[in-house]
Amino acid sequence: MRKMVFVFSMLIIGSFALTACEPAANTATANKPTNAVNNANTATAPVSAAAIEADLKKLVNDTAAALAKNDADALDKMYGDNYMLVNLDGSVQTKAERLASFRSGDTKFETFAYDEVNVRTNAEGTGAVVISRATAKGTNKGKATDGTIRVTQVWSKMKDGWKQVSGHATQITGASASTPAANTATANKPANTAANNNK
């Protein structure tokens, strides 16, 4: 009889132990859908493309002003650590190389300005491509960089704000060099005069 009472007691204690563990598992499972919904709501919060466009147009103008002043310290804050630039001559520069070029005087601008600034953002509001026209007067490694340039910039929203992570410059030649693009409805008004043949 004692053995039966002992076995029965152990079964009851065991069932209590198992039951005590179940709610924790059920609670974790029950919270998953709620957390998933909360995460989904956070991820799909409305993005204001107009606000991002305004922010980036200001940053593009700030970049032009820094280029016009050959201000490597200001550009350092605007470029992401992984920044890469394709220059007019097809050469590629990292952020460090670009900044060194300004600091050494290899790249120097007298004037630099952006206009026809068009911004396209991704749906999440974390990245954007900006295509604009630049008018520049300066030199790069002793060669004149005067003229009009089509510039493509890639911007990424990081913990410390928008950073330019890539740039590409192409010389505009022929009639298109002096003729504004057909779509000027979203174009920026002429930007600050500034300096940089590629950005």
C-alpha positions in Angstrom: 0.0 0.0 0.0 2.8 2.4 0.9 4.4 1.7 -2.5 1.1 2.6 -4.2 0.7 5.8 -2.3 4.3 6.7 -3.1 3.9 6.1 -6.8 0.6 8.0 -6.8 2.2 10.9 -5.0 5.1 11.0 -7.5 2.6 11.0 -10.4 0.8 14.0 -8.9 4.0 15.9 -8.2 5.2 15.1 -11.7 2.0 16.4 -13.3 2.3 19.6 -11.3 5.8 20.1 -12.5 4.8 19.5 -16.1 1.8 21.8 -15.7 4.0 24.6 -14.2 6.2 24.5 -17.3 3.4 24.7 -19.8 2.2 28.2 -19.2 5.7 29.6 -19.9 5.8 27.8 -23.2 2.3 28.8 -24.1 2.9 32.4 -23.1 6.0 32.6 -25.4 4.0 31.1 -28.2 1.0 33.4 -27.6 3.2 36.5 -27.7 4.8 35.6 -31.0 1.8 36.7 -33.1 1.4 39.9 -31.1 5.1 40.7 -31.5 5.0 39.9 -35.2 2.1 42.3 -35.6 3.9 45.0 -33.6 7.0 44.5 -35.7 5.0 44.5 -38.9 3.4 47.8 -37.9 6.8 49.3 -37.1 8.2 48.1 -40.4 5.3 49.4 -42.4 5.0 52.8 -40.8 4.2 55.3 -43.5 7.2 56.9 -45.2 7.0 60.5 -46.3 8.7 60.5 -49.7 8.2 64.3 -49.8 10.0 64.8 -46.5 12.9 62.5 -47.6 13.1 64.4 -50.9 13.4 67.7 -49.1 16.0 66.4 -46.7 18.1 65.0 -49.6 17.8 68.1 -51.8 19.2 70.1 -48.8 22.0 67.6 -48.4 22.8 67.8 -52.1 23.1 71.5 -51.8 25.2 71.2 -48.7 27.5 68.8 -50.6 27.8 71.4 -53.4 28.7 74.1 -51.0 31.4 71.8 -49.4 32.8 71.0 -52.8 32.9 74.7 -53.8 35.0 75.3 -50.7 37.1 72.2 -51.1 36.0 71.4 -47.5 37.2 67.8 -46.9 36.1 67.9 -43.3 32.5 68.7 -44.3 32.6 66.0 -47.0 33.9 63.5 -44.4 30.7 63.9 -42.5 28.5 63.6 -45.6 30.1 60.5 -47.0 29.5 57.0 -45.6 32.5 55.0 -44.5 32.1 52.7 -47.5 31.7 55.6 -50.0 32.9 55.0 -53.6 33.1 57.4 -56.5 33.5 56.9 -60.2 35.2 60.0 -61.5 34.8 61.6 -64.9 37.9 59.8 -66.2 36.5 56.4 -65.1 38.8 56.1 -62.1 37.4 54.9 -58.8 38.0 56.5 -55.4 37.3 55.4 -51.9 36.2 57.9 -49.2 39.8 58.1 -47.9 41.2 58.7 -51.4 38.5 61.3 -52.3 39.2 63.3 -49.1 43.0 63.0 -49.6 42.5 64.3 -53.1 40.9 67.5 -51.7 43.4 67.9 -48.9 46.4 67.6 -51.2 44.9 69.9 -53.8 44.8 67.3 -56.5 41.1 68.0 -56.8 40.2 71.7 -56.5 37.1 73.6 -57.5 36.5 77.3 -58.0 32.7 76.9 -58.4 30.3 74.0 -58.1 26.5 73.9 -58.3 23.7 71.4 -58.7 20.4 71.8 -60.5 17.8 69.4 -62.0 17.9 67.4 -58.7 15.6 64.4 -58.9 15.2 62.0 -55.9 13.9 58.5 -55.9 13.5 56.7 -52.5 13.0 53.1 -51.7 9.7 52.0 -50.1 11.2 51.7 -46.7 12.6 55.2 -46.7 16.1 54.0 -46.0 17.8 54.5 -49.3 17.6 56.9 -52.3 19.1 57.6 -55.7 19.6 61.2 -56.6 20.3 62.2 -60.2 21.2 65.8 -60.9 23.2 68.1 -63.2 26.3 69.8 -61.9 28.0 72.9 -63.3 31.7 73.0 -62.2 34.9 74.9 -62.7 38.0 73.3 -61.3 40.9 70.9 -61.8 41.5 67.2 -61.1 45.2 66.2 -61.1 46.0 69.2 -63.2 43.2 68.6 -65.8 40.4 71.0 -66.1 37.0 69.7 -65.0 35.0 72.7 -66.3 31.6 72.1 -67.7 28.3 70.3 -67.0 28.2 66.9 -65.5 25.4 64.4 -64.9 25.8 63.1 -61.4 24.2 60.0 -59.8 24.4 59.7 -56.0 23.3 56.8 -53.8 22.2 57.8 -50.2 21.7 55.5 -47.3 19.9 56.3 -44.0 22.2 55.3 -41.2 22.1 55.6 -37.4 23.5 59.1 -37.6 21.4 60.3 -40.6 21.7 60.2 -44.4 25.1 59.5 -45.8 26.2 59.4 -49.4 27.6 55.9 -50.1 28.2 56.1 -53.9 28.6 58.6 -56.7 29.1 58.5 -60.4 29.9 61.5 -62.7 29.6 61.7 -66.5 30.5 64.7 -68.6 27.5 66.1 -70.5 28.5 66.9 -74.1 26.8 68.4 -77.1 23.4 70.1 -77.1 22.4 68.4 -73.8 25.2 70.3 -72.0 23.3 73.6 -72.3 19.7 72.3 -72.6 17.9 71.6 -69.3 16.2 68.2 -69.0 12.7 67.9 -70.2 11.4 67.1 -66.7 11.9 70.1 -64.6 8.8 69.8 -62.5 10.7 68.1 -59.7 14.0 69.8 -60.4 15.7 71.9 -57.8 16.3 75.5 -58.4 20.0 76.2 -59.1 22.0 75.1 -56.1 24.7 77.0 -54.2 27.8 77.4 -56.3 30.1 74.7 -55.0 33.0 72.4 -56.0 33.4 68.8 -57.1 33.5 67.4 -60.5 32.1 64.1 -59.5 29.6 64.7 -56.8 
